[in-house]
């Protein structure tokens, strides 16, 4: 077994993810586990000096983009919420997050103080400034 494969299996074990090993007729050894993100089995094979190669069965195009390029960006369509508080409003997924004053003076909820998010808490996109 190689160090990358050993490390992968150790990390899977740490997270309580059940994995199993298989091999093909050429002697290639694969590590397999089920991914809740993709809803299917993920297969990893070490490829020499290049590290691990992951194969996933039935990945959607959106999942392929997210996995390789990240979830993308969004803009804050901020405004005022129903009770007059400032809100973050994601331009992509529509998430609305109440933003409370940094000094806690907002009387709606003084125990939770949020800054403007750098990433949308719902879709994970990086928040960029409006053009």
C-alpha positions in Angstrom: 0.0 0.0 0.0 1.2 3.5 -0.7 1.2 6.5 1.6 -1.6 8.4 -0.2 -3.9 5.4 -0.1 -3.0 4.8 3.6 -3.7 8.4 4.4 -7.0 8.4 2.5 -8.1 5.3 4.4 -7.0 6.8 7.7 -9.1 9.9 7.1 -12.1 7.8 6.1 -11.7 5.8 9.3 -11.4 9.0 11.4 -14.8 10.1 10.0 -16.4 6.8 10.5 -16.9 6.2 6.8 -17.0 2.5 5.8 -14.7 1.8 2.9 -13.7 -1.4 1.1 -10.9 -2.5 -1.3 -11.2 -4.0 -4.7 -8.8 -4.7 -7.5 -9.0 -5.2 -11.3 -7.3 -7.9 -13.4 -4.3 -5.6 -14.0 -3.6 -5.5 -10.3 -4.8 -1.9 -9.7 -6.0 -1.5 -6.1 -9.0 0.7 -5.5 -10.5 2.2 -2.3 -14.3 2.5 -2.5 -16.8 4.3 -0.2 -20.3 5.8 -0.5 -20.5 9.6 -0.8 -23.6 11.4 0.6 -22.7 14.4 -1.5 -23.0 12.5 -4.8 -25.4 9.8 -3.6 -23.3 7.1 -5.1 -20.0 5.2 -4.7 -16.7 7.0 -5.0 -13.6 5.1 -6.2 -10.0 6.2 -5.6 -6.9 4.8 -7.1 -3.3 6.0 -6.4 -1.5 7.1 -9.6 2.2 7.1 -8.7 3.7 10.5 -8.0 0.6 12.3 -9.1 -1.4 11.2 -6.0 -5.0 9.9 -5.9 -7.3 9.7 -8.9 -11.0 9.8 -7.9 -13.8 8.2 -10.0 -17.4 8.8 -9.3 -20.3 7.0 -10.9 -23.3 9.1 -11.9 -22.0 12.6 -11.1 -24.1 15.4 -12.3 -22.5 18.2 -14.4 -23.2 20.6 -11.5 -21.5 18.3 -9.0 -18.5 18.0 -11.4 -18.1 21.8 -11.6 -18.5 22.2 -7.8 -16.0 19.4 -7.1 -13.4 20.8 -9.5 -13.9 24.5 -9.6 -15.8 25.3 -6.4 -19.4 26.6 -6.0 -18.7 29.9 -7.7 -19.7 33.4 -6.6 -22.7 35.4 -5.6 -23.6 39.0 -4.8 -25.3 40.5 -1.7 -28.6 41.9 -2.6 -28.8 43.3 0.9 -31.6 45.4 2.1 -33.9 45.7 5.0 -35.7 42.8 6.5 -39.3 42.7 7.7 -38.5 44.1 11.1 -36.2 46.8 9.8 -33.0 44.8 10.4 -30.2 44.7 7.9 -30.0 41.4 6.0 -27.7 39.5 3.6 -29.6 38.3 0.6 -27.8 35.8 -1.8 -28.2 36.7 -5.5 -28.0 33.0 -6.4 -29.9 30.8 -3.9 -32.0 33.5 -2.3 -30.7 32.9 1.3 -31.7 35.6 3.7 -29.5 36.1 6.8 -30.3 38.7 9.4 -27.2 40.9 10.2 -27.2 42.3 13.7 -25.2 45.4 14.9 -21.6 44.7 15.9 -22.1 46.3 19.2 -25.2 44.2 20.0 -27.5 47.2 20.1 -30.1 45.5 17.9 -33.0 44.8 20.3 -34.3 41.9 18.1 -31.5 39.5 19.2 -28.4 40.7 21.0 -26.9 37.2 21.5 -26.1 36.7 17.8 -23.9 39.2 16.1 -23.0 38.6 12.4 -20.6 40.4 10.1 -21.4 40.5 6.4 -20.6 37.0 5.2 -17.7 36.3 2.9 -19.4 33.1 1.8 -23.1 32.4 1.5 -24.1 30.1 4.5 -26.6 28.3 2.3 -24.9 27.6 -1.1 -21.3 28.2 -0.2 -20.6 30.7 -3.0 -18.0 33.4 -2.4 -19.7 36.8 -1.9 -18.3 39.4 -4.4 -19.0 43.1 -4.4 -21.6 44.4 -6.8 -20.3 46.0 -10.0 
